[in-house]
Structure formats: C-alpha cells, structure tokens
Amino acid sequence: MSDALSLFLFAALVDNMPLTLFLGLCTFLALSRRTESAIGLGLAMIAVLGGTAPLNHLVYHGLLAPGAWAWAGMPEVDLSYLALIAFIGVIAATVQLVEMLIDRFLPALHAAFGVFLPLLTVQCAILAGSLFMVERNYTLGQTTVYGLGSGTGFALAVVMLGALRRRLAYANLPAGLRGLGAAFLLTGLLSLGFAAFSQMAAAR
C-alpha cells in the first residue's frame, strides 16, 4: 500500500506532466482561463490517463512485447515496433468515449471544451503515460497507479493555474503581461514550486 501511495505521489508531484516534464502545455494553457473548464479538463485527464495506461499495458504485454505470442508457439514474434500506433488507437477510442459521456451528461462542459476535447487524442502527456510504462517496466498495478497519479497531478496543476488566472483577470497588470503573458509567468512560478518536490524526492 505504501509503495502504491509513493508511486501515486511521485506521478502527481515529482513527475508532474505540465509543470515538471512540460508535457501537454497546449491544452494546459488554453483551458486554464476559466476555473470551470480547468476542473473539467482535470477530470477528463484523470479519466483518460487512468484508463489508457492500464489498457495499453494489457495491449503491449499481451500482444506486442517480445515473447507475447509464446502461448501460440511463436516466442520469436516481436511486435513492439507497433506500440506507438496501438497506444494512439487506444487513446483515441478512450477520448471518444469520454467525449460522448461528457456530451451526454455535461453538455455545458462539453461546449466549454470546444475543439480541445478531441485534441486530447494527440495530447503528448497522455501518450507519455503509456510510454513511461514500457520504459520503466511497470506492472499492471503500478501502471494503473501511475496513470491515475499523472492525471491527478495534471488536474491539480491546471486547477491551480485556472484559479490564479481567474484572480488576476481583474488585476491591474502591465499591458505586456495580460492574457497569455501572465499565464506563462504563472506556469513558470508553479513549475519552480513543483521542482521542490523533485529535490525532496532526490534527498530521500
């Protein structure tokens, strides 16, 4: 249990996708202008990352990894070169399912997402979760925990940025810092804060 919690916190805080690894910044910046859309994006990232990482683990180790076809008498078959295509296919299907559910039950949130929800299909942060699973040789349980932790970390970061941007919307900022300029500055400051978690983890 402690190992799972440590991995969850590592994925959420130390390996934070937008603020530590700088992945997924396109939707991170675009949908953090309003707190409501930031919360919606965070929940969508938890659902998609938490779902696609274990699914891709099953696909990779069940069909693509070297020796995956040993049960069929073909231990020499290695389809790992198809991993990228297979992962993207699983992610696309999962994003489509999440989009359909949001459109059905939360139409206002679906309208707020606009074109950015389908773009989660090519969100590099989501794909990175599956690629890290292969690179680090995680088990299915570890992959699930890492996916949920990564999604939670993304949600935490985007909600924090959304709240800060909402607060500064009425501030008397210099002309050059209004809008996207302030977003970049806030992202940098948040990134410095999350870098402290990396130092704490390295010191252990």
Order of alpha helices (4+ residues) and beta strands (2+ residues): alpha-alpha-alpha-alpha-alpha-alpha-alpha-alpha
